[in-house]
């Protein structure tokens, strides 16, 4: 049965005021004499327009990737979800719910998905949205030069031909009619979860093809989400306006304003001066609001974690004993308790605590300085004096979060104290994966791209993941036993079996010490009391702008 578009609260109230309440009054109230004509002042007061609903937020990171098919960092999701969407979406509880598609069927062999679009869908410019728009969007991403999101389309029949420029369209994506799309896969995967990722979000062909270097389409994007871009000011702000053609009806908010303010203290000052409605707190500021039990403080555990990585093909990290020694030299409990003020959950594996499939019993390499020294002596290098100089990479963007610089200083000191090794810190731009840096170690944070273990364990540990593939020269990790487990897990349709296989692969990956998990991330935000229906998802996207209301204040 097809779902119908939801009537917005604004439209419902308007309808009730014009009809329902009038009928109720005439049915229940006694007859009264005709009212005297209202004074001009009373008429003017009644005609005064309601205050505009504007939600103002701020972020430190630049607005780098306005195209959902080239998503750069985790924070890009926050403003992507304001105006873009796809066939389905994930709610804050990981449930897959209908979006542009109102229903779907899956074949018995789990290889074909047939999606039925809502009738009457429109782009934000009022033009009709059809199944051909879905076909264009997926093929456009498969052919896109940026590898950031398109790899998640790889299991669709015909993907490689489009990726390699041998075909213009994937055989597996077909518009059956204006309201029906058929997608056929090569292998069984948890496809609905993947559909929530920006790789599968919709872009309008005419809009994309109208873009030029001087007039990028992304800065005036036509979209199908609850809002559309009204104004883009490089390095300053993005203003979104309510989409009158959104399938649920116009949102309550008239506008969503994202400000770019790199300094977190400036953001907080503006929040406390009631100039912005929501602010993300730096770790330094959280205790003040926690200790005061401030009702405006919202805390959310995320499917996002921090870790150190190692390039396992570059000496001395080519020796597993050295990698394990570096892990054993770090006291994460003290690190989190002191440097991070006890605000985060210590990580021993890579599957976050909030994610189905988290293994609380995963065995990592414990803090043991004596064992760390012994591991160095057992390695092919024999002694720390034989190790080549070790460089540690800090990506330029990480300083914006406020966490990374403090972590790195503490890590550097612990390696000096517990192994006698001096680490050189290199700070470079975002594109830190290049071979030229030659740093053997670094720090990173990763957000699960969609609510499935495939986006976590396979992405981190498989030898063919872009994190490890030689063509991208990332970390170079590869273990045939891990690959076998991950391949089996990725293509099984049994969810409990999938989780068990991923946990086995996770354990091997942690033992190989290609990374050292540090902590699972938590989001701390202050939300003004007049902001209602505020939700933060486990991917740190916030808020669910389609439902937010700003009360008079």
N, C-alpha and C positions, 0 to 999 in steps of 0.2 A: 504493500500500500504506500502510495506517495505521501510524503510529508508536505505540509503547507508552510509558507513563509510566516514567521511570527510577527504579530502586530506589535510595534514598538509601544513603550509606555506612553510616550508623548502623543502618538496617534490615538491610543486608547483613551487617554484623558480628554483629548480634544473631542473625541466622539461621544464620550460619556457626558461631557459638559453640554454638548449641543443637542443630545437626544435622550440618553438614559436617565439623567438626573431630572430633566424636565418632565418626562413621563412619570417618574416616581413622585415628583412634587404634585402633579395634577391629580394623581390617584389618591394620595394620602392627606393632602391638606384641605381644610375647609375653604369654602368660597370666601373671598375677601374683596373689598372694593378695589377698583382699579387704582394703581399707584399713581401718585403725582409725578409729573415730569421731573426728571433728575436735573440738578443744577449743572451748568457747564463744567464746574470744577470736578463734580462726581464723574461726569462722562469722561473727562480728561484722565482721571485716575484709573478708570476701568480700561481705557484704551492704551495705557502705558505698556510697552512691550516688556515681556519677561526678560530677565537678565540672561545674557548669552552664557552658554555652558562651555567653558574653556578649561581644559586640563593642561597645566604647564609642568613639564618635567625637564631634567637636565642630565647630561652625561659628559664625562671627561673625554671620551674617545671621539676622534673625528668621524664624520659621516663618510666612510670610505667606499662602501659597496652598496649602492642604492639598487643595484640589479640583483634580484633574489637568486639568480643563477650564478652569481659570482660572490657569494657570501664570504666575507673575510674573517671576522672574529665573532665570538659568541654574542657580543653586544649588537651586532648587525641585526640579529633576529628581533630585537626589541622594536625597532622601527619598521622592519619588513612586515611584521604582523599587523601593523596599523592599516596598511593599504593593500597588501597582497594576500591571497589565499589559494587553496587548491580544492581537489575533489573531496577530501576529508580533512579532519584536524584532530589533534589530541587535546583532551581537556587536562585540567591540572591533576587529575587522578590517573593519567595514562590511558584513559578510555578513548577509543577511536570513534568519533561521531561524525554524522553527515555534515557536509558543507555545501559545495557547489553540486555535488552529487547527492540526491536525496535517498538513493538506495543502490544496491549492487548485488550481484550474484557471483559465486565462485564455482568453477567447474569441479567435478568430482576428483580430478587429478591435481587440483590446486594450481593449475598453470594458466587458466584464463579467468580474467575478471571483467565483468560487464557492468558498466556504471550508467545509471540513469540520471541525467541532469534534471535539476528543477526547471520546470517550464517558466518562461518569462524572464530568465536571467539577463542582466544587462551589464555592460561595462559602465564605468563611472561617467563616461561621456554620453550615455544613453543608447549607444548602439547595442544590438543584440549579441549575446554570448551563446555560442553553439559548440557542438562537439568538435568542429573543425578548429576552434581556438585551443582545445585541449591537445589535439594532434600537433598543431604548430608549436605550442609551448614546449612539449616534450622533445620534439625533433630539434627545435632550436637549441635546447640545452645539450642534447647529445652531440651536436655539431660544434658546440661552443669551444673556443680555444682554451678557456680557463678550466683546469681539472678540478676545481674546488668542490663542485656539487655533482657534476654529471656522472661520476663513477657509480652513483647509486641507481642509475638507470641501466647498468651494465647487464642485468639479467633479462631485459626485454629483448624479444626476438628482433634481430636486425640492428641492435645497438652498435656493434663494432663496425658495420658497414658505413653507418652515418658518422661515427667518430672518426673513421679513417678517410672520410671524404669520398667513399665509393658509391654512396647513395644519398639521396636527399631526405628520405623518410624511412623510419623503422617499420618493417613488415608487421611487427607485433602491435602497432598502435593504429586503430582503424575507427573512423567515424561511421558507425552503422547507419545513423540518421542524425538529424539535428540535435536530438536529445539523448543519444546513446553512443557510448565509447567502449570499444573492446580492446583490452590490453592482454597480450599473450607473452608468457615468460618462457625462458629456456629451462629453468630449474625452479624448484620449489623454494620460496623465501617468504619471510613475513612481510608481504608486500604492502599491506594496509598501513603498517607502521611507517614504512619508507615514504608513503604518499604524504605524510605530514611534514616532510622536509622540504625546504625551499626549492630543491631540484625539480619538484613536481608542481610548483606554483605557476599561476597563469600570467602571461604577458601578452599584450595585444600586438598583433603583427604590424598593423598600420602605424601604431605608436612607435614601436621599436625601429622600424625602417625609416621613420621620419627623423631620427636622431642624427646629429652631426657632431664633430669634435667641439664646435663652438656652441652647440645647442643640444646637449645630451638628452635623450628621451627620458632618462631616469629622473631628471629634475622636473619633469612635467608628466610623470607616468600616469597612464590610464590604467585603471585596476578594477578588481571585482570585490575588494574587501570593504570593510565598514567606512573607510575614509579614503580620500584621494589627496594627492599633493596639491597644495594651493600656492606655496611659496618655498623656494629653496635659496638660502643664503650661505654660500661656502664659508665654513668655519664659524658660523654664527647660529643658524637655526633652520629647522624645517617646520613648516606649518601645514597641517593636514586639515581639510574641511570635511564635514559630514558628506557621505556619499548618498544622494537621494535615491539612487537605484540599487542600493544594497538589498540583497534578497530578503533580509529580515525586516526591512524598513529602515529609515534613517536612524542612526544611533541617537541617544539622548544628548551626547556632546555635540556642540556645534564645531568645535575645533580641538585638535590636539597639537600642542606646541612643544617641540623638542629643542632645547637649548644646548649648545656645545660650550661647556665651561670646564676647562682643563683642571682648574684648582678646586679640589673638593671642599676646602674651607669656604671658598666663595659660594659654592653651591649651598652649603649649610647656612651661611649667613642670609642668603636670599630666602631660604626656606623659613628661617626663624623670623624674617621680616614679612612673611606671607606673600612673597613674590613668586614662589613656585610651590606646587602642591605635593610633590613627591621628591624625595632625595635619597640617594643611596649613601650610606655611611661608610667612611673609611674605618678600618679597624681601630685606629687611635681614638675615635669619637664614640664607639659603641658603648664602652663601660659607663660613660656619663648617663646615657639614656636607660641602660639596663638597670643600673643601681637605683635610679629614680622610678623604676617601674612605669616608665612613660607609656601611656596607652597608645601613643602614635607610632611606637616602634613595632615593626613587623619583621619576624625572623622566619626564613624558609630554607630548609635543607635542599641542596641542588644536586642534579646529576652532573656534577662538574667537580673536577679534582685537580690538585697541583702535584707535580712530581719533578724529579730530575731525570734527564735522559742521558744516554751514552751512545756515541757512535762506535758500534762494536767492531768496525773494520779498521779503525784508526788506533795505533798504539798510544797508550798502554791498555785501552779499553777492549782490545782484541783478546785479552786474557780474562776468562770468567773469574778467576781468583782475584784479580785486581778490581773488577767491577763489584764483586761481593765485599771486598775489603772496604771500598769507598762507602758502601751501604752500611756496613757494620760499624763504621766510625761515626755515624750520625745518631744523636739522641733525639728522636722525634718528639718524645713525650715532653722533654724539657723545652724543645724548640717551640712547641705549640703553647705550652703553659706560660712561657716567659715572653718570647718575641711576639706571639700572636694572642697573648692575654687569655688563653684558654677558650677562645671563642669558636674553635673549629674542632671537627672530629678527626682524630688520627687515622690515617689510611694505612692498611696493611696489604690491600689488593687494589684492583682497578675498577671493580664493580661497586658503585656507590651504595651507601646504606639505604637510600630511598628507592633503589631500583630493584624490581623483581629479579631474583637470581643472585642477589648479594650473598656472599659466603663469609659469615663471621669467623669461620675457622681456617681461613687461608693462612698459611705459614710463610711469613716473610723472613728476611734476614735480620735478626734482633741486634740491638745496640750492644756491642761488646768490643771495646778498644783493644783488648789483648788478642782476641780472635782476629780482629782486623789486621793487626801487625803480623800475625801468624799466616794469614792468607797471602799477604804480600811476599813473605818468605817462601811460601809454597808455590808461588807463581813462577812463570818463566823468567821474570825479571829478578827474583831473588831478594832484592833490597830496594827501598825507596830511592836510594841514590842512583839506581840504574833506570829509573823511570824517566821518560822524556818529559819536558815541561808540559804541564797540563793547563789547558785554557778552558774557562767556563763561560758559556754564552748566556747573556741576558738580552732577550729581544727588547727593542726600544719601547714597544707597546706595553710591556709588563709593568713599567714604572707607574703607569696611569692607575693601575689597580691598587697601588700602595703596599701590597703584600710582598711582592717579589723582592724589592731592594732590601727590606729588612731580613727576609729569609736568606738571601744570598750572603749577606755579611755574616750571619750566624753559621751558615754552612761552611763558609771559607775558614772561619775560626776553628770549627770543630775538626776539619781535616788537618789544619795546622797542629792543633793540640793533640789529636789522637793518632795521626799517622806521620806527622812531621813533614807534611807536603804543603808547599805554598801554591795556591791556585791563582792564576791570572784571570781577572774578570774582563770580558769583552762585551761592550754594549753596542749593538748594531740596530739597523732598522728592522721592520717587520719581516722582510724576506730573509730570514736568518738561516734557511735551510741550504743555502748555496755552498758549494764545495770550497769556495775561496776562504770561508771563515776558518775552516780546519779546527774549530773548537771540538774537543773530544767529549765535552759534557755541556749541559745547559739546563735551564729551567723552563717549564711550560705548564700551562693549564689547559685542560680539555673538557669540553662540554659534549655530552652525548647528543648527536645531531637529531636523533629521533628516539622514541621510547622503545628500544629493542637492543638486546645484548650484541647484536651484529654491529651496531654503531659504536660499541665500546671495545670489546675484546678483539674482534677481527680487525678493527681499525688500528688498534695499538700493536697487535702481536703477529699478524700474518705477514709472511715475507713479501707478499704481493700488495700489501697496503701501501698507499702513497707515502706513508710515514717511513717505510722501510725499502721501497722499491729503488733499485739502483739509478733509474732514470731521473729520479728526483733527489737522489743523494741525501736522504734524510739520515736515518739511524742505522740502516743496513742489517737489522736484526732478522734472523731466519733460523728456525728450528723445524726440521721436517716432522717431528712428532707433534709439535704445536700446530703446524699447518694442517696435518691430517685431522686432528681433533676439531679445528675450526671449520674446515671444509665440511666435515660430517655434521657439525652443529648448524652451520649456516643453511644447509639444505634439508634439514629434517623438519617435518611438519608437527612433530610432537613437542609441545612446549616444555614439559618437565624433562624430557630427554635432552632437549636443546640446552637447558640451563645446566644440567649436570656436565655435559660435554664442555661448555664454556668455562665452568668452574675448574675442570681438570686442566684445560689449556691455560687458564689464568694462573694456576699454581706453578706450572712449568715455567711460564713467562717470568713470574716473580723470582723463582729460584735462579733463573739465568741472569738476573740482575741487569737486564738491559735498561731498566728504569728503577727508581726508588720512589714509591708512593710516599707522599708527605701528609696530605690531608684532603678531606672532602670539603668542598666549599659550602659556605652558608651565606645567604644574602641578608643584609640588614638594611631596611629602608624605613624612613619616616613618612607617614601618610597623614595629611591634614584630616581632621575629623569631618570636614564637609565633603570629603571624597568618599562616595559610597560605591559598593559592589566592586571594590578593589580586589584583584586576585593576582597572585604571583605563581607562575608555573614552575615546575622543577627544572626547566631549562633556563630560568632566570628572566624569561620574557615577562614583561609587565607593563602596564596592567592590561587586563582584558578590556580594551577600550570600548568595545561594542556595548558593554553593559554598565560602564561607569556613569554615575550621576554626580553633579556638583550641586550640593544643597546651598540655599542662601546663607550668607555669612557676612 
